[in-house]
Amino acid sequence: FITLLFAFFTALYGISTIDAAKFGSAVNGLQSAFAGGTRPGPLPGARADAPAANPPAPAAPPSGARPLAVLPPADPAPAAPGQPAEVSLDDVRARLRDRLDGPVRQGRVALDLDPRGLVVSIRESGSFATGSAEVSPGARAVVAEVAAAVREVGNLVRVEGHTDDVPMHTPRYGSNWELSTARATRVVALLVGVHAIDPSRLSAAGYSEYHPRAPNDSDANRARNRRVDVVILDPRVSNREEPGQRTRPS
C-alpha cells in the first residue's frame, strides 16, 4: 500500500511541474509587447532561425497598358467670332495716328492718353459751325475712322461736348450746356446710326465750359476748348462707370 501511495504522489508532482525556461520566455515576450518595445522573441517551441516571409511582389500592369503622358498646357482659347480681341489703347492710338494723319497735322484732331483712356479730341474748327451741332463732312470722316477703331475693341466709349466760356444765347441753344450736349449726342447718333456701334457701349455728356483744355484767355485757347472728345475708356474706368453698376450716395 505504501508503495502505491508513493507512486501516486510522484505522478501528481510530475503533472504540476512547469518548464521554467518556457515560462520565462513567455513572460519576456508579453512584457515586450505591452511596453511597445522591440519585437518579442520567438514563441516557445518556434525555431529562432526560421526565415521571414517574403513581402508580396507589386502587381504587374495589365498587358498592353501604356504609361500616362504629361500633356503640355493648352493654348489660350481664341476670341469668339464677332468678339473683339483685346487690344491695348497704345496700339489703338498708333493706328488712329496713321489713319488721321492729315487732320492731326492740321490741328483739327488730337490724340491723347490720360487716366480715363484714349481721348480723340475733334476741335470745332472745321468740324462744327459756330453755335451749331451739325457735324461737317470733314468731321464725319474723322468719326468714321474713330468708329473703325471702336469696333476693334470692346471698351465702353463716352462722347463729351465742351465749349469755351463765351455765353451762348440763340433760339436753338440757350446755353453752353445745351450746345455741348447737342454736339456730343450728334456724334453718338453717327456712331450708332451710320457705323452700327452697339449703343449699349456709348454714352454722351455735355460739360459746357467747365472742363477746358487751356485757360480761356485768348482766341487760340478758346478754340482749343471748343471740341468734342471721344473717350475710349480704359477697362478699369469702364468697370466703374458701366451703366447699372453705379450706386446712389447714402
C-alpha positions as CSV (number, residue, x, y, z in Angstrom):
1,F,0.0,0.0,0.0
2,I,2.8,2.4,0.9
3,T,4.4,1.7,-2.5
4,L,1.2,2.6,-4.4
5,L,0.8,5.8,-2.4
6,F,4.4,6.9,-3.2
7,A,3.8,6.3,-6.9
8,F,0.6,8.3,-6.8
9,F,2.2,11.4,-5.3
10,T,5.2,11.1,-7.7
11,A,2.7,11.3,-10.7
12,L,1.0,14.4,-9.2
13,Y,4.3,16.2,-8.8
14,G,5.3,15.5,-12.4
15,I,2.0,16.8,-13.7
16,S,2.2,20.1,-11.7
17,T,5.8,20.8,-12.7
18,I,6.2,23.8,-15.2
19,D,9.1,24.1,-17.5
20,A,10.8,27.2,-16.0
21,A,12.6,28.0,-19.3
22,K,9.5,28.1,-21.3
23,F,7.6,30.1,-18.7
24,G,10.4,32.8,-18.6
25,S,10.4,33.1,-22.4
26,A,6.7,33.6,-22.5
27,V,6.8,36.3,-19.7
28,N,9.5,38.2,-21.5
29,G,7.5,38.2,-24.7
30,L,4.4,39.6,-23.0
31,Q,6.3,42.3,-21.3
32,S,7.9,43.5,-24.5
33,A,4.5,43.6,-26.3
34,F,2.7,45.6,-23.6
35,A,5.7,48.0,-23.3
36,G,5.6,48.8,-27.1
37,G,9.3,47.9,-27.3
38,T,11.1,45.7,-29.7
39,R,9.5,42.7,-31.4
40,P,9.0,39.8,-29.0
41,G,11.3,36.9,-29.2
42,P,10.2,33.6,-30.8
43,L,7.4,31.8,-29.1
44,P,8.3,28.7,-27.2
45,G,8.9,25.9,-29.4
46,A,9.4,28.1,-32.5
47,R,12.7,27.9,-34.5
48,A,14.8,31.0,-34.0
49,D,16.4,30.7,-37.4
50,A,13.1,30.4,-39.3
51,P,13.3,32.7,-42.4
52,A,10.9,35.7,-42.5
53,A,8.1,35.6,-45.0
54,N,8.8,37.4,-48.3
55,P,6.7,40.6,-48.9
56,P,4.2,40.3,-51.7
57,A,5.5,41.5,-55.1
58,P,3.8,44.5,-56.7
59,A,1.1,43.7,-59.1
60,A,2.2,43.8,-62.7
61,P,0.4,46.3,-65.1
62,P,-2.2,44.9,-67.4
63,S,-0.9,43.6,-70.7
64,G,-0.8,46.3,-73.3
65,A,-1.1,49.2,-70.8
66,R,0.8,52.4,-71.7
67,P,2.1,55.0,-69.2
68,L,0.2,58.2,-69.0
69,A,1.8,61.0,-70.9
70,V,2.1,64.6,-69.4
71,L,0.2,66.8,-71.8
72,P,1.5,70.4,-72.5
73,P,-0.6,73.3,-71.3
74,A,-3.4,74.2,-73.7
75,D,-3.1,77.3,-75.8
76,P,-5.4,80.2,-74.8
77,A,-8.8,80.0,-76.5
78,P,-9.2,82.3,-79.4
79,A,-11.7,85.1,-79.3
80,A,-15.2,84.0,-80.3
81,P,-16.4,85.0,-83.8
82,G,-17.6,88.6,-83.7
83,Q,-16.0,89.3,-80.3
84,P,-13.2,92.0,-80.4
85,A,-9.8,90.8,-79.4
86,E,-8.0,92.5,-76.5
87,V,-6.0,95.4,-77.9
88,S,-4.0,98.0,-75.9
89,L,-5.0,101.6,-76.1
90,D,-1.5,102.4,-77.1
91,D,-1.9,100.3,-80.2
92,V,-5.3,101.9,-80.9
93,R,-3.7,105.3,-80.7
94,A,-0.9,104.4,-83.1
95,R,-3.4,103.1,-85.6
96,L,-5.6,106.2,-85.4
97,R,-2.5,108.4,-85.7
98,D,-1.8,106.7,-89.1
99,R,-5.4,106.9,-90.2
100,L,-5.9,110.5,-89.1
101,D,-2.5,111.8,-90.1
102,G,-4.0,114.8,-92.1
103,P,-6.4,116.1,-89.5
104,V,-3.8,115.7,-86.8
105,R,-1.2,117.7,-88.8
106,Q,-3.8,120.3,-89.4
107,G,-4.6,120.6,-85.7
108,R,-8.2,119.6,-86.1
109,V,-7.8,116.4,-84.2
110,A,-5.6,115.5,-81.1
111,L,-4.9,112.0,-79.7
112,D,-4.0,111.7,-76.1
113,L,-3.8,109.1,-73.4
114,D,-4.9,110.1,-69.9
115,P,-6.2,108.2,-66.8
116,R,-9.7,107.9,-68.5
117,G,-8.3,106.1,-71.6
118,L,-7.7,107.2,-75.2
119,V,-9.1,110.7,-75.9
120,V,-9.8,111.7,-79.5
121,S,-10.4,115.4,-79.5
122,I,-12.3,116.7,-82.5
123,R,-12.0,120.5,-82.4
124,E,-14.7,122.8,-83.5
125,S,-12.7,124.4,-86.3
126,G,-13.6,122.6,-89.5
127,S,-15.9,120.3,-87.6
128,F,-18.9,122.4,-86.4
129,A,-20.1,125.8,-87.4
130,T,-20.2,128.4,-84.6
131,G,-23.2,127.8,-82.4
132,S,-24.2,124.7,-84.3
133,A,-24.3,121.0,-83.5
134,E,-24.3,119.8,-87.2
135,V,-21.2,117.7,-88.0
136,S,-19.3,118.9,-91.1
137,P,-18.3,116.4,-93.8
138,G,-14.7,116.6,-92.7
139,A,-15.6,115.7,-89.1
140,R,-17.8,112.9,-90.4
141,A,-14.7,111.3,-92.0
142,V,-12.9,111.6,-88.6
143,V,-15.9,110.0,-86.8
144,A,-15.8,107.1,-89.4
145,E,-12.1,106.4,-88.5
146,V,-12.9,106.6,-84.8
147,A,-15.8,104.1,-85.3
148,A,-13.5,101.7,-87.0
149,A,-11.1,101.8,-84.0
150,V,-14.0,101.4,-81.6
151,R,-15.2,98.4,-83.4
152,E,-11.8,96.7,-82.9
153,V,-12.0,96.9,-79.1
154,G,-14.6,96.0,-76.5
155,N,-14.2,99.1,-74.4
156,L,-17.0,101.5,-73.4
157,V,-17.0,104.9,-75.1
158,R,-18.0,108.2,-73.7
159,V,-18.6,111.2,-76.0
160,E,-18.1,114.6,-74.3
161,G,-19.1,118.0,-75.6
162,H,-17.1,121.1,-74.5
163,T,-17.3,124.8,-75.2
164,D,-15.4,128.0,-74.3
165,D,-16.6,130.5,-71.7
166,V,-18.4,132.8,-74.2
167,P,-22.1,132.8,-73.2
168,M,-24.4,131.1,-75.7
169,H,-27.9,132.6,-76.4
170,T,-29.6,131.5,-79.6
171,P,-33.1,130.5,-80.4
172,R,-31.9,126.9,-80.6
173,Y,-29.4,126.7,-77.7
174,G,-30.0,128.8,-74.7
175,S,-26.7,128.0,-73.0
176,N,-23.3,126.3,-73.5
177,W,-24.7,123.3,-71.6
178,E,-27.3,122.7,-74.3
179,L,-24.8,123.2,-77.2
180,S,-22.1,120.9,-75.7
181,T,-24.7,118.2,-75.0
182,A,-26.2,118.5,-78.5
183,R,-22.8,118.1,-80.2
184,A,-22.0,115.0,-78.1
185,T,-25.3,113.4,-78.9
186,R,-24.9,114.2,-82.6
187,V,-21.6,112.3,-82.7
188,V,-23.2,109.4,-80.8
189,A,-26.0,109.4,-83.4
190,L,-23.4,109.0,-86.1
191,L,-21.7,106.1,-84.3
192,V,-24.9,104.2,-83.9
193,G,-26.9,105.1,-87.0
194,V,-24.2,105.2,-89.6
195,H,-21.5,103.0,-88.2
196,A,-23.6,100.4,-86.3
197,I,-21.7,100.7,-83.0
198,D,-23.6,98.9,-80.2
199,P,-25.4,101.8,-78.4
200,S,-25.1,100.0,-75.0
201,R,-21.4,100.8,-75.2
202,L,-21.9,104.5,-75.7
203,S,-22.8,107.5,-73.5
204,A,-23.0,111.2,-74.2
205,A,-22.3,114.1,-71.8
206,G,-22.2,117.9,-72.1
207,Y,-19.7,119.8,-69.9
208,S,-20.2,123.3,-71.1
209,E,-17.1,125.5,-70.4
210,Y,-16.2,123.8,-67.2
211,H,-13.6,121.3,-68.4
212,P,-11.3,123.4,-70.6
213,R,-8.0,122.2,-72.1
214,A,-6.5,125.6,-71.8
215,P,-7.3,128.9,-70.0
216,N,-10.0,130.9,-71.7
217,D,-7.7,133.9,-72.0
218,S,-7.1,134.1,-75.8
219,D,-8.8,133.3,-79.0
220,A,-6.4,130.4,-79.7
221,N,-7.1,128.9,-76.3
222,R,-10.8,129.3,-76.6
223,A,-10.6,127.5,-80.0
224,R,-8.8,124.6,-78.3
225,N,-11.6,124.4,-75.7
226,R,-14.4,124.2,-78.2
227,R,-14.3,120.5,-79.0
228,V,-15.9,117.0,-78.8
229,D,-13.9,114.4,-77.1
230,V,-14.5,110.7,-77.9
231,V,-13.0,108.8,-75.0
232,I,-12.3,105.1,-75.4
233,L,-12.4,104.3,-71.8
234,D,-9.7,102.2,-70.1
235,P,-11.2,98.9,-68.9
236,R,-10.6,99.9,-65.2
237,V,-12.7,103.1,-65.8
238,S,-15.2,101.1,-67.8
239,N,-15.8,98.7,-64.9
240,R,-16.5,101.7,-62.5
241,E,-18.8,103.5,-64.9
242,E,-20.7,100.8,-66.7
243,P,-24.4,101.5,-66.6
244,G,-26.2,99.6,-63.9
245,Q,-23.1,99.4,-61.7
246,R,-23.4,102.8,-60.1
247,T,-24.7,103.2,-56.5
248,R,-26.6,106.1,-55.0
249,P,-24.9,108.2,-52.4
250,S,-26.1,107.4,-48.9
